[in-house]
């Protein structure tokens, strides 16, 4: 075996058996491949002619069945939806559709709608224009905007990236629409490049981004060499990359993708650096081992790591924005045969499969390219782990071509495991345990028992409640599953990961039936810090009101018991006078102690001033509650105001005046759920008493305004909570302190329309509060 040497590559000097490619060499190796049959394969999958479910089965081509159809699991099992009833009836019973799409990324400029670009979102929303309700159609016409619907998606894709079972949602107030009508409209406008896999009516509480717990990526890399050039000097296998190769090279090797400005003298700098440090520069490799890529990727499984070095063109990559930690559930690479019309045996390709709770932008493409580069250089198995801690993104490779990347969403782990053995489910739990610092003992019967409970935990709501009630009895006398102490074990973490999504969907009334389970879940998520991996489970803690004991004057104890006994004896007047004289010298001492105490008390307010200022600007000061408008009418003396009677669970309705007359009619607001602040100081607006403030989202020019919408299942009177922010609301806000004015600038909706305070969602027991207006201000 050749001895390991150290070769310099952009300050990346880990030991390897061969020299590493630089960025330009990596780019050339990536793009000089026969990519056409990979793109054709995705086209056939989108059209339903081929399937990816058996992609990892060894030595099998992915061919079409005799009947021309592919066998796959029903989409309903791959993405479960919330089955809770809205409680909405009549005119304002909104109809929500879940649309599952597959599309070929090479035919679109990404998902996100952009001016003058052919994107998936623009095609879908244009097709949905014929299904919007009359009120929205009139509003769009008034603003001279095209008649289009609006869709929410579980995750956007970049230009060239394909998607299988991409989940999105669309709602309308019309009741006369059937799912097949929407399916036909989208398929007709997409012209074969985009296909509706399934469409169904779902609960109003369904949100594609929050429902997709698993995120899966597939990357297919051709292993065969590109065919010789044809007569005109272009390679038909690689035609899509030959049309504008020079421009693509400049773009993919830009500072945005590589983290540095590359020059033509890169190789010269490497050679000179090697001479300075006495390093040998040898011939670089021209191939790589798929099994080595698999070994490199497997080191990432079950670990919560920061993938900042693998991110490109994001705030996270520039030390800004959200955290960069991701939990990689599953990572592997395998050599397979890809079906194609030119070859009976199929083409040799490497398929990389990554499953995680989240991904950063271009993270998968950079990870694939870097893994191939490190495998070709014969790097150590922990090379990717070392690169995660690099000081510059120039240590990782430029992104691999986007056309070979495919995105997939699911809640069911079976499609990710590709029909693997049942032990893979236990291995997944084992990976989660490792991520939390726990180890699973296979010999421990108790741990195995709880792992079996985790695997067999029911998915439907009825059986789920029954299983939770049994667990509630088990936890009635325990703080943790194993042992009698307070230290969580591997079983606690495994069962928590299995129960998380089910417990998160429980209503308040259902949670009261299993108090010990809720108490245990809250303890484990905080003790093991699992809320950062799975998302926090909101728990309403009981509030205890108790009286603060009054200050008791401290009496100095007499150390001499005999004198203490004598002091109890009665004294005559002659003895009383000298005793008073003896106590006179003690008075100056008392004055000194009083002065010291006074100084300490003066210092205390100064120390507590920052804490008070912090409390003043906390959203916990607001009593934000879910309400239901029972009745609405126009203000008698103001055309821009409406008066509403709102039920907030107090046994009586509150009268609230809102400036919504220009945006909503009284009929629009009747029986509509809203979110409102109930501890504002009551006052008259144009001679009409108002006892609250309805929170509304508005766009930048304030031309579209609508009240925030609580999720279905949230009951009137429920208080909106914010994860990590605790505190008791003020009884009545003080207008002189301008508390509301300091808090409202931090209220806004994110890109998915979720209402947030400084990025923390407005949460209820049934889910987050939302709006149809993304990136809007809330007042």
Number of C-alpha atoms within 10 A of each C-alpha: 4 7 8 14 16 19 26 22 23 18 14 18 13 16 18 21 17 23 24 27 22 21 25 19 15 19 20 12 18 20 17 17 19 22 25 17 19 23 21 16 23 28 23 18 20 25 19 17 17 22 21 16 18 16 19 22 16 11 13 15 19 24 18 16 11 7 6 11 13 18 13 11 11 10 14 15 13 18 20 16 18 15 13 18 12 15 11 15 9 7 13 15 17 17 17 19 22 24 25 24 23 25 28 28 29 20 18 21 18 22 25 17 16 12 7 6 12 17 20 26 21 20 18 24 18 18 22 23 16 14 21 19 15 12 10 15 18 12 14 14 12 9 9 9 10 11 19 20 21 17 20 21 21 19 19 17 21 18 19 21 24 30 26 22 22 23 27 20 22 20 22 19 18 15 11 7 13 12 14 12 12 20 21 13 18 20 18 13 15 16 9 14 19 26 24 22 21 18 22 15 16 20 18 22 23 22 26 24 16 12 19 21 18 18 21 21 21 21 25 26 24 24 18 12 11 16 13 11 12 9 7 6 9 14 19 17 19 19 14 15 20 16 11 10 13 10 10 13 15 11 13 18 22 15 17 15 22 26 22 15 11 15 10 8 9 15 16 10 15 18 18 15 18 17 12 9 10 9 15 14 19 11 9 14 15 10 13 17 15 22 15 20 25 21 18 24 26 17 17 21 23 24 19 20 17 17 22 25 26 29 28 24 15 16 15 18 22 13 11 10 10 11 14 21 18 20 24 25 24 21 21 20 24 18 22 22 21 25 22 18 12 9 9 11 14 19 21 17 19 22 21 23 24 23 23 19 16 17 20 20 20 20 16 23 23 23 22 26 22 26 25 26 27 27 27 24 23 22 24 18 18 14 20 20 16 12 19 18 15 16 11 17 23 23 24 29 30 31 26 25 21 19 23 24 25 22 21 22 27 23 19 17 15 18 20 22 19 14 14 13 10 11 8 15 17 18 15 18 24 22 24 26 22 18 20 17 11 19 15 20 13 9 8 9 10 14 21 16 11 18 24 14 17 20 15 11 17 18 13 11 15 9 12 15 19 12 15 22 17 12 16 20 14 14 18 14 10 16 19 20 23 17 11 10 10 13 14 18 19 24 26 22 24 26 21 20 19 18 18 17 17 16 20 17 17 18 17 17 9 12 21 12 14 19 16 22 24 20 17 19 25 18 16 21 21 12 13 17 14 20 15 14 18 16 14 18 19 18 16 12 7 6 7 5 6 6 5 6 6 6 6 6 6 6 6 6 8 10 8 8 10 9 10 12 10 10 10 8 7 8 10 7 7 8 10 11 10 10 10 10 10 9 9 9 10 10 9 10 9 10 11 11 11 12 11 11 12 11 11 11 11 11 11 10 11 10 10 10 11 11 10 11 10 9 14 18 18 18 25 19 21 25 21 24 24 28 30 24 21 16 18 21 17 18 20 12 11 12 12 13 19 22 23 25 21 28 23 23 16 9 8 10 18 21 19 25 26 19 17 21 17 13 14 14 14 15 13 12 21 19 21 19 24 25 27 27 19 25 20 20 14 16 14 11 16 13 10 14 15 21 19 21 19 24 19 23 27 23 15 10 7 10 10 14 22 19 24 27 22 29 23 22 20 26 23 20 19 18 23 24 24 18 14 8 10 12 12 11 15 14 13 14 19 13 11 6 10 12 18 20 12 13 19 16 13 17 22 25 29 21 12 21 19 24 31 21 19 14 15 19 22 23 23 24 25 19 24 24 25 25 23 21 21 18 19 24 22 23 19
